[in-house]
């Protein structure tokens, strides 16, 4: 039966990218307020963590013109999360790529998930928030129907290589198609280059987005690391177009004909 509920769409330009909200609900004062709070949160994060703004707290902290104690408490929160993820990834995730403080690999996913939580706690339980291709999904796209997220071929953005389907999922992709070789291998200090794209799927974008960056930096070594993370599923594309994925992804995705990890 078709869903009779309208969808509310909102697009916001912030953090140097495009954020899109899709909410299964009727327009109301309560929805407008919750959406405004979620959008204001994203701008607040940008003002604190943008590495492109010399007046942001993270830039001033990196420059030594501001102490951690003088920063918004969310800065300490983020850096504590980053330390935990550095340990969880065996050092492959870092908040100091290239030797300078820059927690950008964590901040976007964390900000998106919290924006989603603002909507959820306001009672808007069926929605997604997409920031530059990294997505937090909540609830359903329609009664009885999961959300569906297409994964683009890094060599041809008009072609999908897989489709992830589910409820209450987080999907994050790291790769070279949009920003080139921008992810640094923390062991060598050089751009990571073994893979063209790697997507992680889990529950919470705060973790999934950051660990997608770490797994991409690992390259094919991510296969072995993912065996220790049953809470994460992955889909990877090499520069020659070869693909691999974790076995559990079969349960939540439409996949091409190619071998999964043994």
TAZIKA-V312743 format. One record per backbone hydrogen bond with DSSP energy under -1.0 kcal/mol. NH is the residue of the N-H (numbers start at 1). CO is the residue of the C=O. If there is no record, write none. Layout:
BEGIN
nh | co
NH | CO
NH | CO
END
This chain:
BEGIN
nh | co
8 | 23
10 | 21
12 | 19
14 | 17
17 | 14
19 | 12
20 | 130
21 | 10
22 | 128
23 | 8
24 | 126
25 | 6
25 | 23
32 | 28
33 | 29
34 | 30
35 | 31
36 | 32
37 | 33
38 | 34
39 | 35
40 | 36
41 | 37
42 | 38
43 | 39
44 | 40
45 | 41
46 | 42
47 | 43
48 | 44
49 | 45
50 | 46
56 | 53
58 | 48
60 | 56
61 | 57
62 | 58
63 | 59
65 | 60
71 | 68
75 | 72
77 | 73
78 | 74
79 | 75
80 | 76
81 | 77
82 | 78
83 | 79
84 | 80
85 | 81
86 | 82
87 | 83
88 | 84
89 | 85
90 | 87
91 | 86
92 | 89
99 | 96
100 | 97
102 | 95
106 | 103
107 | 103
108 | 104
110 | 106
111 | 107
112 | 108
113 | 109
114 | 110
115 | 111
116 | 112
117 | 113
118 | 114
119 | 115
120 | 116
121 | 117
123 | 120
124 | 119
125 | 123
127 | 138
128 | 22
129 | 136
130 | 20
131 | 134
132 | 18
134 | 131
135 | 171
136 | 129
137 | 169
138 | 127
141 | 145
142 | 145
145 | 142
147 | 166
149 | 164
151 | 162
153 | 159
156 | 153
159 | 156
161 | 151
163 | 254
164 | 149
165 | 252
166 | 147
170 | 202
171 | 135
172 | 200
174 | 198
176 | 196
180 | 176
182 | 180
185 | 190
189 | 185
192 | 183
196 | 237
197 | 237
198 | 174
199 | 235
200 | 172
201 | 233
202 | 170
208 | 204
209 | 205
211 | 207
212 | 208
213 | 209
214 | 210
215 | 211
216 | 212
217 | 213
218 | 214
219 | 215
221 | 218
222 | 219
223 | 220
225 | 221
226 | 222
228 | 225
229 | 226
232 | 229
233 | 201
235 | 199
236 | 244
237 | 197
238 | 242
241 | 238
244 | 236
246 | 234
249 | 246
250 | 247
251 | 248
252 | 249
254 | 163
258 | 256
261 | 245
END
